[in-house]
Amino acid sequence: MLFSGLTLVVLLVLMLFGSAVRILREYERGVVFRLGRLVGSKGPGLVLLIPVIDRMVKVSLRVVAMDVPPQDVITRDNVSVKVNAVLYFQVMDAQKAIVAVERFLYATSQMAQTSLRSVLGVHELDDLLANREKINLQLQQIIDERTDPWGIKVVAVEVKDVDLPQEMQRAIARQAEAERERRAKVIHAEGEAQAAGKLTEAARTIATEPVAIQLRYLQTLVEVSAEKNSTILFPIPIEMLKGFFDGVKRS
């Protein structure tokens, strides 16, 4: 009977000791309440509590990556899209995260969803697709400002996917195809203009140097002779025979 009573006392002491000792990791902080009143944050390392009187809530200070569910957004130019994002944030003040807001993870998620809809709603679709970094920075600043009273620092916000309706995807594809055709025509026109300029320079050179036309004529003969034609008739310019006629006259 004495042994059983002693065992019960030892177990009770161990239980009290276990409830009075806490060990917090480097990235953890403990917010301690004594009879419901805030005492302060403790940790990391060994934390001693008064059994039954003290209660501690652990908070992680590591960066949290939170997925923002897809949100139905109507852009400024009245296009309905589905947009999701990922939010990176970190608890900077453990006391505020526990005392100032209930369930700070849930509250931060809801704040990110509402901010995503409100911010993207003032942008047009082209701006949303082209200026993703600018929108990410704007979202980060807005959410960080709203969660700062909760002791939370928003590290980054990244818009992940923008789902467009099928008809809008086809319209964008047609627009991209028309843009490629326009660029091809512009490049072709620029090439024609450059070729015309080179031909003009060549014509000026030939006009000042009569020998150049003869060299070009001989080059053309070489190129045409390489073709597999049965009979080729070449008109010979009289300038090429001028030297021959001068020799005959002298003889």
Buried (B, 14 or more C-beta within 10 A) or exposed (E): EEEEEEEEEEEEEEEEEEBBEBEBEEEBBBBBBEEEEEBEBBBBEEBEBBEEEBBBBBBBBEEBEEEBEBBEBEBEEEBEBBBBBBBBBBBEBBBBBBBBBEEBBEBBBEBBBEBBEEBBEEBBBEBBEEBBEEBBEBBBBBBBEBBBEBBBBBEBBBBEEBEBEEEBEEEBEEEEEEEEEEEEEEEEEEEEEEEEEEEEEEEEEBEEEEEEBBEEBEEEEEEEEEEEEEEEEEEEEEEEEEEEEEEEEEE
